[in-house]
Amino acid sequence: MYASIDPAALDSLFEPTSPARPGERVGSLTFDYDGKQVTVGADGEITIDSSPETDRSSRRSI
């Protein structure tokens, strides 16, 4: 996955946006990779869900 995802881009995605809270990082990014659902949190936590994609068919993409 490292060859497909740019870690620097993920870091910049979660950069703090408020000058009042310079260290605060919030949010998460979820994407499908090789039939699995991967969620990367602003705190650095990575979750991989290997459930069949049909189980996630009700998930909405924005």
The first five atom37 places (N, CA, C, CB, O) and aatype in JSON, in Angstrom:
{
  "aatype": [12, 18, 0, 15, 9, 3, 14, 0, 0, 10, 3, 15, 10, 13, 6, 14, 16, 15, 14, 0, 1, 14, 7, 6, 1, 19, 7, 15, 10, 16, 13, 3, 18, 3, 7, 11, 5, 19, 16, 19, 7, 0, 3, 7, 6, 9, 16, 9, 3, 15, 15, 14, 6, 16, 3, 1, 15, 15, 1, 1, 15, 9],
  "atom_mask": [
    [1, 1, 1, 1, 1],
    [1, 1, 1, 1, 1],
    [1, 1, 1, 1, 1],
    [1, 1, 1, 1, 1],
    [1, 1, 1, 1, 1],
    [1, 1, 1, 1, 1],
    [1, 1, 1, 1, 1],
    [1, 1, 1, 1, 1],
    [1, 1, 1, 1, 1],
    [1, 1, 1, 1, 1],
    [1, 1, 1, 1, 1],
    [1, 1, 1, 1, 1],
    [1, 1, 1, 1, 1],
    [1, 1, 1, 1, 1],
    [1, 1, 1, 1, 1],
    [1, 1, 1, 1, 1],
    [1, 1, 1, 1, 1],
    [1, 1, 1, 1, 1],
    [1, 1, 1, 1, 1],
    [1, 1, 1, 1, 1],
    [1, 1, 1, 1, 1],
    [1, 1, 1, 1, 1],
    [1, 1, 1, 0, 1],
    [1, 1, 1, 1, 1],
    [1, 1, 1, 1, 1],
    [1, 1, 1, 1, 1],
    [1, 1, 1, 0, 1],
    [1, 1, 1, 1, 1],
    [1, 1, 1, 1, 1],
    [1, 1, 1, 1, 1],
    [1, 1, 1, 1, 1],
    [1, 1, 1, 1, 1],
    [1, 1, 1, 1, 1],
    [1, 1, 1, 1, 1],
    [1, 1, 1, 0, 1],
    [1, 1, 1, 1, 1],
    [1, 1, 1, 1, 1],
    [1, 1, 1, 1, 1],
    [1, 1, 1, 1, 1],
    [1, 1, 1, 1, 1],
    [1, 1, 1, 0, 1],
    [1, 1, 1, 1, 1],
    [1, 1, 1, 1, 1],
    [1, 1, 1, 0, 1],
    [1, 1, 1, 1, 1],
    [1, 1, 1, 1, 1],
    [1, 1, 1, 1, 1],
    [1, 1, 1, 1, 1],
    [1, 1, 1, 1, 1],
    [1, 1, 1, 1, 1],
    [1, 1, 1, 1, 1],
    [1, 1, 1, 1, 1],
    [1, 1, 1, 1, 1],
    [1, 1, 1, 1, 1],
    [1, 1, 1, 1, 1],
    [1, 1, 1, 1, 1],
    [1, 1, 1, 1, 1],
    [1, 1, 1, 1, 1],
    [1, 1, 1, 1, 1],
    [1, 1, 1, 1, 1],
    [1, 1, 1, 1, 1],
    [1, 1, 1, 1, 1]
  ],
  "atom_positions": [
    [[0.83, -1.18, 0.0], [0.0, 0.0, 0.0], [0.88, 1.25, 0.0], [-0.95, -0.01, 1.21], [0.48, 2.29, -0.54]],
    [[2.07, 1.17, 0.59], [2.94, 2.34, 0.68], [3.26, 2.9, -0.7], [4.24, 1.97, 1.4], [3.4, 4.11, -0.86]],
    [[3.37, 2.01, -1.7], [3.68, 2.47, -3.07], [2.49, 3.16, -3.72], [4.12, 1.28, -3.92], [2.66, 3.87, -4.71]],
    [[1.29, 2.96, -3.19], [0.08, 3.54, -3.78], [-0.41, 4.8, -3.08], [-1.0, 2.52, -3.78], [-1.11, 5.61, -3.68]],
    [[-0.06, 4.96, -1.82], [-0.54, 6.09, -1.01], [0.64, 6.98, -0.65], [-1.27, 5.58, 0.28], [1.69, 6.49, -0.23]],
    [[0.48, 8.26, -0.8], [1.53, 9.22, -0.47], [1.38, 9.65, 0.99], [1.48, 10.46, -1.42], [0.48, 10.42, 1.31]],
    [[2.26, 9.17, 1.89], [2.13, 9.52, 3.3], [2.23, 11.03, 3.56], [3.2, 8.8, 4.11], [1.57, 11.54, 4.47]],
    [[3.02, 11.73, 2.77], [3.13, 13.19, 2.95], [1.81, 13.87, 2.64], [4.25, 13.76, 2.06], [1.45, 14.86, 3.27]],
    [[1.08, 13.35, 1.66], [-0.23, 13.91, 1.33], [-1.2, 13.69, 2.48], [-0.78, 13.29, 0.02], [-2.01, 14.57, 2.79]],
    [[-1.15, 12.52, 3.11], [-2.01, 12.27, 4.27], [-1.66, 13.22, 5.41], [-1.87, 10.8, 4.74], [-2.55, 13.76, 6.07]],
    [[-0.37, 13.42, 5.64], [0.05, 14.36, 6.7], [-0.49, 15.75, 6.42], [1.58, 14.4, 6.82], [-0.99, 16.42, 7.33]],
    [[-0.39, 16.2, 5.18], [-0.86, 17.56, 4.88], [-2.38, 17.65, 4.95], [-0.39, 17.98, 3.49], [-2.93, 18.71, 5.27]],
    [[-3.07, 16.55, 4.65], [-4.53, 16.54, 4.75], [-4.99, 16.8, 6.18], [-5.08, 15.2, 4.26], [-6.01, 17.45, 6.41]],
    [[-4.23, 16.29, 7.15], [-4.61, 16.42, 8.55], [-3.9, 17.55, 9.28], [-4.34, 15.13, 9.25], [-3.93, 17.59, 10.51]],
    [[-3.27, 18.46, 8.56], [-2.62, 19.6, 9.21], [-3.67, 20.43, 9.95], [-1.86, 20.46, 8.17], [-4.79, 20.6, 9.47]],
    [[-3.3, 20.95, 11.11], [-4.23, 21.79, 11.86], [-4.65, 23.0, 11.02], [-3.6, 22.26, 13.19], [-3.84, 23.59, 10.31]],
    [[-5.91, 23.37, 11.12], [-6.42, 24.5, 10.33], [-6.72, 25.72, 11.19], [-7.68, 24.08, 9.59], [-7.03, 26.79, 10.67]],
    [[-6.62, 25.56, 12.49], [-6.94, 26.68, 13.39], [-5.68, 27.18, 14.07], [-7.98, 26.25, 14.44], [-5.0, 26.41, 14.76]],
    [[-5.34, 28.45, 13.89], [-4.18, 29.0, 14.6], [-4.34, 28.95, 16.12], [-3.94, 30.43, 14.17], [-3.35, 28.93, 16.85]],
    [[-5.58, 28.92, 16.58], [-5.85, 28.87, 18.01], [-5.49, 27.5, 18.61], [-7.31, 29.19, 18.28], [-5.25, 27.39, 19.81]],
    [[-5.47, 26.48, 17.77], [-5.16, 25.11, 18.21], [-4.13, 24.5, 17.27], [-6.46, 24.22, 18.27], [-4.48, 23.6, 16.5]],
    [[-2.89, 24.94, 17.31], [-1.89, 24.53, 16.33], [-1.54, 23.05, 16.35], [-0.66, 25.32, 16.55], [-1.08, 22.53, 15.34]],
    [[-1.73, 22.36, 17.46], [-1.39, 20.94, 17.52], [-2.55, 20.01, 17.28], [0.0, 0.0, 0.0], [-2.37, 18.79, 17.23]],
    [[-3.75, 20.56, 17.14], [-4.94, 19.73, 17.02], [-5.1, 19.2, 15.59], [-6.19, 20.51, 17.43], [-5.12, 19.96, 14.63]],
    [[-5.22, 17.89, 15.49], [-5.5, 17.25, 14.2], [-6.79, 16.44, 14.37], [-4.3, 16.33, 13.73], [-6.92, 15.66, 15.31]],
    [[-7.72, 16.63, 13.47], [-9.0, 15.93, 13.56], [-9.37, 15.36, 12.2], [-10.11, 16.87, 14.07], [-8.88, 15.79, 11.16]],
    [[-10.26, 14.38, 12.24], [-10.81, 13.82, 11.01], [-10.27, 12.44, 10.69], [0.0, 0.0, 0.0], [-9.44, 11.89, 11.41]],
    [[-10.76, 11.9, 9.59], [-10.3, 10.61, 9.1], [-10.58, 10.52, 7.61], [-11.0, 9.44, 9.86], [-11.38, 11.27, 7.06]],
    [[-9.91, 9.59, 6.98], [-10.07, 9.35, 5.55], [-10.29, 7.86, 5.38], [-8.82, 9.85, 4.73], [-9.53, 7.05, 5.9]],
    [[-11.34, 7.48, 4.65], [-11.64, 6.08, 4.4], [-11.64, 5.84, 2.9], [-13.0, 5.69, 5.03], [-12.21, 6.61, 2.13]],
    [[-10.98, 4.75, 2.5], [-10.92, 4.4, 1.08], [-10.83, 2.89, 0.95], [-9.72, 5.08, 0.37], [-10.46, 2.19, 1.89]],
    [[-11.18, 2.39, -0.23], [-11.07, 0.96, -0.51], [-9.71, 0.7, -1.15], [-12.22, 0.48, -1.44], [-9.26, 1.45, -2.01]],
    [[-9.07, -0.39, -0.7], [-7.79, -0.79, -1.25], [-7.73, -2.31, -1.28], [-6.61, -0.19, -0.43], [-7.83, -2.96, -0.24]],
    [[-7.58, -2.85, -2.45], [-7.44, -4.3, -2.62], [-8.58, -5.07, -1.95], [-6.1, -4.76, -2.05], [-8.35, -6.1, -1.31]],
    [[-9.8, -4.56, -2.09], [-10.97, -5.24, -1.55], [-11.19, -5.03, -0.06], [0.0, 0.0, 0.0], [-12.07, -5.65, 0.53]],
    [[-10.38, -4.18, 0.55], [-10.52, -3.9, 1.98], [-10.81, -2.43, 2.19], [-9.25, -4.32, 2.75], [-10.42, -1.59, 1.38]],
    [[-11.49, -2.11, 3.27], [-11.78, -0.72, 3.61], [-10.72, -0.26, 4.62], [-13.23, -0.56, 4.2], [-10.56, -0.84, 5.69]],
    [[-10.0, 0.79, 4.25], [-8.92, 1.31, 5.08], [-9.34, 2.68, 5.6], [-7.58, 1.4, 4.29], [-9.77, 3.54, 4.83]],
    [[-9.21, 2.89, 6.91], [-9.49, 4.18, 7.51], [-8.22, 4.67, 8.2], [-10.68, 4.09, 8.52], [-7.63, 3.97, 9.03]],
    [[-7.82, 5.89, 7.84], [-6.65, 6.53, 8.45], [-7.15, 7.72, 9.25], [-5.59, 6.96, 7.36], [-7.79, 8.62, 8.71]],
    [[-6.86, 7.72, 10.53], [-7.29, 8.81, 11.4], [-6.22, 9.87, 11.52], [0.0, 0.0, 0.0], [-5.04, 9.61, 11.33]],
    [[-6.64, 11.08, 11.85], [-5.71, 12.19, 12.03], [-4.73, 11.91, 13.15], [-6.47, 13.47, 12.31], [-3.64, 12.48, 13.19]],
    [[-5.11, 11.02, 14.08], [-4.22, 10.67, 15.19], [-3.2, 9.61, 14.81], [-5.04, 10.18, 16.37], [-2.38, 9.21, 15.63]],
    [[-3.23, 9.15, 13.54], [-2.28, 8.16, 13.06], [-2.79, 6.74, 13.11], [0.0, 0.0, 0.0], [-2.13, 5.82, 12.62]],
    [[-3.97, 6.53, 13.69], [-4.52, 5.18, 13.77], [-4.98, 4.74, 12.39], [-5.7, 5.13, 14.78], [-5.62, 5.49, 11.66]],
    [[-4.65, 3.49, 12.04], [-5.06, 2.9, 10.77], [-5.89, 1.67, 11.07], [-3.83, 2.55, 9.86], [-5.46, 0.79, 11.83]],
    [[-7.08, 1.6, 10.48], [-7.97, 0.46, 10.66], [-8.23, -0.16, 9.3], [-9.31, 0.88, 11.34], [-8.5, 0.54, 8.33]],
    [[-8.14, -1.49, 9.22], [-8.4, -2.2, 7.98], [-9.56, -3.15, 8.22], [-7.14, -2.98, 7.47], [-9.5, -4.01, 9.1]],
    [[-10.62, -2.99, 7.43], [-11.81, -3.83, 7.53], [-11.82, -4.75, 6.31], [-13.14, -2.97, 7.61], [-11.93, -4.29, 5.18]],
    [[-11.69, -6.03, 6.56], [-11.64, -6.98, 5.45], [-12.99, -7.64, 5.17], [-10.61, -8.04, 5.73], [-13.05, -8.66, 4.48]],
    [[-14.08, -7.06, 5.7], [-15.41, -7.58, 5.41], [-15.66, -7.52, 3.91], [-16.5, -6.79, 6.18], [-15.14, -6.64, 3.24]],
    [[-16.45, -8.42, 3.4], [-16.77, -8.33, 1.96], [-17.39, -6.99, 1.63], [-17.72, -9.47, 1.55], [-18.18, -6.46, 2.41]],
    [[-17.05, -6.45, 0.48], [-17.56, -5.13, 0.08], [-19.07, -5.08, 0.01], [-16.98, -4.74, -1.25], [-19.65, -4.01, 0.19]],
    [[-19.72, -6.2, -0.26], [-21.17, -6.2, -0.34], [-21.79, -5.82, 1.0], [-21.68, -7.57, -0.78], [-22.9, -5.28, 1.03]],
    [[-21.09, -6.09, 2.11], [-21.6, -5.72, 3.42], [-21.57, -4.21, 3.62], [-20.79, -6.4, 4.52], [-22.28, -3.68, 4.47]],
    [[-20.75, -3.5, 2.83], [-20.61, -2.06, 2.96], [-21.38, -1.31, 1.87], [-19.14, -1.68, 2.93], [-21.16, -0.11, 1.67]],
    [[-22.26, -2.0, 1.17], [-22.94, -1.37, 0.03], [-23.81, -0.2, 0.42], [-23.78, -2.39, -0.67], [-24.13, 0.64, -0.43]],
    [[-24.21, -0.11, 1.68], [-25.07, 1.0, 2.1], [-24.25, 2.23, 2.46], [-25.93, 0.58, 3.28], [-24.82, 3.28, 2.77]],
    [[-22.94, 2.13, 2.44], [-22.07, 3.25, 2.79], [-22.18, 4.34, 1.72], [-20.6, 2.79, 2.93], [-22.19, 4.05, 0.53]],
    [[-22.26, 5.58, 2.17], [-22.37, 6.71, 1.25], [-21.02, 7.33, 1.03], [-23.35, 7.76, 1.78], [-20.22, 7.44, 1.96]],
    [[-20.75, 7.72, -0.19], [-19.52, 8.44, -0.51], [-19.86, 9.89, -0.78], [-18.79, 7.8, -1.72], [-20.84, 10.21, -1.45]],
    [[-19.03, 10.75, -0.25], [-19.24, 12.18, -0.47], [-18.02, 12.75, -1.17], [-19.51, 12.93, 0.86], [-17.97, 13.94, -1.46]]
  ]
}
